[in-house]
Amino acid sequence: MKRLSVVLYMMCLLAACAKDNFQVEETYAVELGSKVSTEAKAYLAKDTDKEVLKGTVITFKKDKAYSVDKKSRSLKPTKGKYLPVGKYHATAVYDDEKESFVVEVKDTKAPTFVDLKEEIIIEANAENVDLTKYFKAEDLSETKISVDKAKLDLTKEGTYGITVTATDTYKNAKAEKVVVKVVSLEVAEKNGVTAMSDGTKPQSKALKEKTAKDTDKQETQQGQGNANTGENTNTYTPPVNNNNRPSGNTGNGTTNNPVTPPAQNTCVFDGTYQDLGNSGLVFDTKEEVDTYANEWLYSVENENGHDYSGYIAWTVRDNCGAETQKWTINWEGARK
């Protein structure tokens, strides 16, 4: 009888100890983006008795913002990938003990810059410059970018320092130092400037006007070149001679017809040429001209279609009127 009393006493003592081991904090913090667990071990102390852990049931208050995912043993957001910042009420029940607690989802991490530009090049007096558009930042909350440009003068060439800051909805912020180089029109035109995140490269009014004039001039010269030649051709790559034809010049000889380019030509080469022969072809060297011409003069296509007896070669001008090292062919002889 005495032994039975001792056993019962020990069982009661263990049960009392187990209940004493059932302790829950009032509030638990979870970082935004992390899962909110429904398992007891996430909320009870690490030294909690195994029987208590096994017997404790965690229940969250019903809410439209989430559902309970039994597979992952966590709360599943109704919208989006993560539970939004806020407080989520729950209870822990073990045997006849019940404790209420709150899980608070917080955003405590600052945004992260993506492909941060350590140096930005901008033309002096460039229009529609939005410094915030040179930067991107990532965060689980909405983020805004601001720039401290107190020491920046976009009208004066030089090197300046600015501070760019990314701040999320919950005031977490990340700041970075960036160098801004303000350059002249000439440097901007020659070396280029930094594009904003939308691909736009701000320009000054002077550069816009200069670009427009250069474009108009180029189009005019190109139109005149097409009128003179009647064709718009690109460089032709001569075929390999498979007919074992003679490679010597069997035509009427060659003539170099250089043309003096216009002074101070600001035209941009677009890949086309002027003063082409009636072949409409362009070659890199005189040797290529001779090889191709002799192949063609002895080809079946010439014999059946054109009956040319020779050719003349000369150098051509580009679309801007400048003399080049390119060559063209003009076929000679009567047509059938």
C-alpha positions as CSV (number, residue, x, y, z in Angstrom):
1,M,0.0,0.0,0.0
2,K,2.8,2.3,0.8
3,R,4.5,1.5,-2.5
4,L,1.3,2.4,-4.4
5,S,1.1,5.7,-2.6
6,V,4.6,6.6,-3.7
7,V,3.9,5.7,-7.3
8,L,0.7,7.8,-7.3
9,Y,2.6,10.7,-5.7
10,M,5.4,10.5,-8.3
11,M,2.8,10.5,-11.2
12,C,1.1,13.6,-9.8
13,L,4.5,15.3,-9.3
14,L,5.4,14.6,-12.9
15,A,2.1,15.9,-14.2
16,A,2.5,19.0,-12.1
17,C,6.1,19.5,-13.4
18,A,4.8,19.0,-17.0
19,K,2.3,21.7,-16.5
20,D,4.9,24.0,-15.0
21,N,7.0,23.3,-18.2
22,F,4.1,24.5,-20.4
23,Q,5.1,28.2,-20.8
24,V,4.3,30.5,-23.7
25,E,5.5,34.1,-24.3
26,E,3.0,36.8,-24.9
27,T,4.5,37.9,-28.3
28,Y,6.7,36.4,-30.9
29,A,8.4,38.4,-33.7
30,V,8.7,37.0,-37.2
31,E,10.5,38.8,-40.1
32,L,8.5,39.6,-43.2
33,G,9.0,36.9,-45.7
34,S,9.5,34.1,-43.1
35,K,6.9,31.5,-42.5
36,V,4.6,31.6,-39.5
37,S,4.6,28.1,-38.0
38,T,1.7,26.2,-36.4
39,E,4.0,23.8,-34.5
40,A,4.4,24.0,-30.8
41,K,8.2,23.8,-30.9
42,A,8.2,27.2,-32.5
43,Y,6.7,28.8,-29.4
44,L,7.6,26.7,-26.4
45,A,11.0,26.8,-24.7
46,K,13.7,24.6,-26.1
47,D,13.9,22.6,-22.8
48,T,10.2,21.9,-22.8
49,D,9.3,18.3,-21.9
50,K,8.8,16.1,-25.0
51,E,5.4,15.0,-23.8
52,V,4.4,18.6,-23.5
53,L,5.6,19.4,-27.0
54,K,3.8,16.4,-28.4
55,G,0.6,17.1,-26.6
56,T,0.4,20.9,-27.2
57,V,-1.9,22.1,-30.0
58,I,-1.4,25.6,-31.6
59,T,-4.6,27.2,-33.0
60,F,-4.6,30.6,-34.9
61,K,-7.7,32.8,-34.9
62,K,-9.6,32.6,-38.2
63,D,-8.7,35.4,-40.6
64,K,-9.3,36.1,-44.3
65,A,-5.6,36.9,-44.7
66,Y,-4.5,33.3,-44.4
67,S,-5.4,29.6,-44.2
68,V,-3.6,26.8,-42.3
69,D,-1.4,24.7,-44.6
70,K,-1.2,21.3,-42.9
71,K,1.6,20.1,-45.2
72,S,4.1,22.9,-44.4
73,R,2.6,23.3,-40.8
74,S,2.4,27.1,-41.3
75,L,0.0,29.8,-42.3
76,K,-0.5,30.3,-46.0
77,P,-1.3,33.8,-47.2
78,T,-4.5,34.3,-49.1
79,K,-2.8,36.8,-51.4
80,G,0.8,37.1,-52.4
81,K,3.8,35.0,-51.3
82,Y,4.1,36.3,-47.7
83,L,1.9,37.1,-44.8
84,P,1.7,40.9,-44.6
85,V,3.1,42.9,-41.7
86,G,0.7,42.7,-38.7
87,K,-0.3,40.8,-35.6
88,Y,-1.8,37.3,-35.7
89,H,-3.5,35.9,-32.6
90,A,-3.2,32.3,-31.5
91,T,-3.6,29.9,-28.5
92,A,-1.6,27.1,-27.2
93,V,-3.5,24.2,-25.4
94,Y,-2.0,21.4,-23.4
95,D,-4.2,19.1,-21.4
96,D,-6.4,21.5,-19.4
97,E,-4.0,24.4,-19.8
98,K,-4.5,27.2,-22.3
99,E,-2.3,30.2,-23.2
100,S,-3.0,33.0,-25.6
101,F,-0.2,34.7,-27.5
102,V,0.5,37.0,-30.6
103,V,2.8,36.4,-33.6
104,E,3.8,39.8,-35.0
105,V,5.2,39.9,-38.5
106,K,7.6,42.8,-38.9
107,D,9.8,44.3,-41.7
108,T,13.1,45.2,-40.1
109,K,15.4,44.7,-43.1
110,A,16.6,47.6,-45.4
111,P,16.2,47.5,-49.2
112,T,19.0,46.2,-51.4
113,F,20.3,48.1,-54.4
114,V,20.3,46.2,-57.7
115,D,23.3,46.7,-60.1
116,L,24.3,49.9,-58.3
117,K,26.1,52.4,-60.5
118,E,29.1,53.8,-58.6
119,E,29.6,56.4,-61.3
120,I,27.1,58.3,-63.5
121,I,28.0,60.4,-66.5
122,I,25.6,63.2,-67.5
123,E,26.0,65.9,-70.1
124,A,26.1,69.5,-68.8
125,N,22.7,71.2,-69.1
126,A,21.0,67.9,-70.0
127,E,17.2,68.2,-69.9
128,N,14.7,66.0,-68.0
129,V,17.3,64.4,-65.7
130,D,15.7,62.3,-63.0
131,L,18.5,61.1,-60.7
132,T,16.3,58.6,-59.0
133,K,15.8,56.7,-62.3
134,Y,19.5,55.8,-62.4
135,F,18.9,53.3,-59.5
136,K,16.9,50.3,-58.6
137,A,16.3,48.6,-55.2
138,E,14.6,45.4,-54.0
139,D,12.6,44.9,-50.9
140,L,9.5,42.9,-49.8
141,S,7.8,46.2,-49.0
142,E,7.2,49.1,-51.3
143,T,10.4,51.1,-51.8
144,K,11.2,54.7,-52.7
145,I,14.5,56.1,-53.9
146,S,15.7,59.6,-53.0
147,V,18.9,61.5,-53.9
148,D,20.8,64.1,-51.9
149,K,22.0,66.4,-54.7
150,A,22.8,69.5,-52.7
151,K,26.3,69.7,-54.0
152,L,25.5,68.8,-57.6
153,D,25.5,71.4,-60.4
154,L,24.3,69.9,-63.7
155,T,25.1,73.2,-65.5
156,K,28.8,73.0,-64.7
157,E,31.4,70.4,-65.8
158,G,33.1,68.6,-63.0
159,T,33.0,65.6,-60.6
160,Y,30.4,65.6,-57.8
161,G,29.4,63.3,-55.0
162,I,25.8,62.4,-54.2
163,T,24.0,60.1,-51.7
164,V,21.2,57.8,-52.9
165,T,18.9,56.3,-50.4
166,A,16.4,53.5,-50.7
167,T,13.6,53.5,-48.1
168,D,10.8,51.0,-47.6
169,T,7.3,51.5,-46.2
170,Y,8.5,50.8,-42.7
171,K,11.3,53.3,-42.7
172,N,14.1,50.8,-43.2
173,A,16.8,52.6,-45.3
174,K,20.0,51.9,-47.2
175,A,22.2,54.7,-48.4
176,E,25.1,54.6,-50.9
177,K,27.7,57.2,-52.1
178,V,27.8,57.7,-55.9
179,V,30.0,59.8,-58.2
180,V,28.4,62.0,-60.8
181,K,30.6,63.3,-63.7
182,V,29.1,66.3,-65.6
183,V,30.8,66.4,-69.1
184,S,30.7,68.8,-72.1
185,L,28.6,68.3,-75.2
186,E,31.7,67.1,-77.1
187,V,32.7,64.5,-74.6
188,A,29.1,63.3,-74.3
189,E,28.8,63.0,-78.0
190,K,32.1,61.1,-78.3
191,N,32.1,58.8,-75.3
192,G,28.4,58.6,-74.4
193,V,26.5,59.2,-71.2
194,T,24.9,56.9,-68.6
195,A,21.3,55.7,-69.4
196,M,18.5,55.9,-66.9
197,S,16.7,52.7,-65.9
198,D,14.1,53.2,-68.7
199,G,17.0,53.4,-71.2
200,T,16.7,57.2,-71.7
201,K,19.9,59.2,-72.1
202,P,19.2,62.9,-71.2
203,Q,20.6,65.4,-73.7
204,S,21.1,69.2,-73.7
205,K,19.1,71.3,-76.1
206,A,22.3,72.1,-78.0
207,L,23.1,68.4,-78.5
208,K,19.5,67.6,-79.6
209,E,19.7,70.4,-82.2
210,K,23.1,69.3,-83.4
211,T,21.9,65.7,-83.8
212,A,18.9,66.8,-85.7
213,K,21.0,68.8,-88.1
214,D,23.5,66.0,-88.7
215,T,20.6,63.6,-89.3
216,D,19.0,65.9,-91.9
217,K,22.4,66.4,-93.6
218,Q,23.0,62.7,-93.7
219,E,19.6,62.0,-95.2
220,T,20.1,64.7,-97.9
221,Q,23.5,63.3,-98.9
222,Q,22.3,59.8,-98.9
223,G,19.4,60.8,-101.1
224,Q,21.8,62.5,-103.6
225,G,24.0,59.4,-103.6
226,N,21.1,57.1,-104.4
227,A,20.0,59.4,-107.2
228,N,23.5,59.3,-108.8
229,T,23.8,55.5,-108.6
230,G,20.3,54.4,-108.7
231,E,21.2,51.6,-106.3
232,N,21.8,51.0,-102.6
233,T,24.2,48.2,-102.1
234,N,26.4,46.7,-99.4
235,T,29.8,45.1,-99.6
236,Y,29.9,42.0,-101.7
237,T,32.1,39.0,-100.8
238,P,33.5,37.4,-104.0
239,P,32.9,33.6,-104.5
240,V,35.6,31.0,-104.6
241,N,36.8,30.2,-108.2
242,N,35.8,26.7,-108.9
243,N,35.8,26.9,-112.7
244,N,39.6,26.9,-113.1
245,R,39.3,30.1,-115.1
246,P,42.3,32.4,-115.8
247,S,42.8,34.9,-113.0
248,G,44.6,37.6,-115.0
249,N,43.0,40.8,-116.2
250,T,41.4,40.1,-119.6
251,G,39.4,43.2,-119.7
252,N,40.1,46.7,-120.9
253,G,42.4,47.7,-117.9
254,T,41.6,49.6,-114.7
255,T,41.1,53.2,-113.8
256,N,41.4,54.8,-110.4
257,N,38.8,57.6,-110.2
258,P,39.4,59.3,-106.8
259,V,36.9,61.9,-105.7
260,T,37.7,64.7,-103.2
261,P,35.4,64.5,-100.2
262,P,33.5,67.7,-99.1
263,A,35.3,69.8,-96.4
264,Q,34.3,69.4,-92.8
265,N,31.9,66.5,-93.5
266,T,29.9,65.6,-90.3
267,C,28.0,62.8,-92.1
268,V,27.9,59.4,-90.4
269,F,28.7,56.3,-92.6
270,D,25.7,54.1,-93.0
271,G,27.2,51.2,-94.9
272,T,26.4,52.4,-98.4
273,Y,28.6,53.7,-101.3
274,Q,28.4,56.1,-104.2
275,D,29.8,56.0,-107.8
276,L,29.3,52.3,-108.2
277,G,29.8,50.6,-111.5
278,N,27.0,48.9,-113.4
279,S,27.8,45.7,-111.5
280,G,26.5,47.4,-108.3
281,L,29.2,45.5,-106.4
282,V,31.8,46.7,-103.8
283,F,35.1,44.9,-103.1
284,D,37.7,45.4,-100.3
285,T,40.8,45.1,-102.6
286,K,41.8,45.4,-106.2
287,E,42.9,41.7,-106.1
288,E,39.3,40.7,-105.3
289,V,38.1,42.8,-108.2
290,D,40.4,41.0,-110.7
291,T,39.6,37.5,-109.4
292,Y,35.8,38.1,-109.5
293,A,35.9,39.8,-112.9
294,N,37.7,37.0,-114.6
295,E,35.5,34.4,-113.1
296,W,32.4,36.3,-114.3
297,L,33.6,37.0,-117.8
298,Y,34.2,33.3,-118.3
299,S,31.0,32.1,-116.5
300,V,28.1,30.4,-118.2
301,E,25.8,33.1,-116.8
302,N,27.7,35.8,-118.7
303,E,27.8,33.8,-121.9
304,N,24.1,33.2,-121.8
305,G,22.9,36.5,-120.4
306,H,25.2,39.5,-121.0
307,D,28.2,38.8,-123.2
308,Y,30.5,41.3,-121.5
309,S,34.0,41.4,-122.9
310,G,35.9,43.3,-120.3
311,Y,35.7,45.6,-117.3
312,I,37.0,48.8,-115.6
313,A,37.5,49.1,-111.9
314,W,37.8,52.2,-109.7
315,T,37.5,53.2,-106.0
316,V,34.2,54.5,-104.6
317,R,33.0,57.1,-102.2
318,D,30.9,56.4,-99.1
319,N,27.4,57.8,-98.5
320,C,29.0,60.9,-97.0
321,G,31.1,61.6,-100.2
322,A,34.4,60.6,-98.6
323,E,36.9,58.6,-100.7
324,T,37.4,55.1,-99.6
325,Q,39.7,52.1,-100.3
326,K,36.8,50.1,-101.6
327,W,36.5,49.1,-105.3
328,T,33.7,48.6,-107.8
329,I,33.4,47.0,-111.3
330,N,31.9,48.5,-114.5
331,W,31.4,45.8,-117.1
332,E,32.4,46.7,-120.7
333,G,31.2,45.3,-124.0
334,A,28.0,45.0,-126.0
335,R,24.9,43.3,-124.5
336,K,23.0,40.6,-126.4
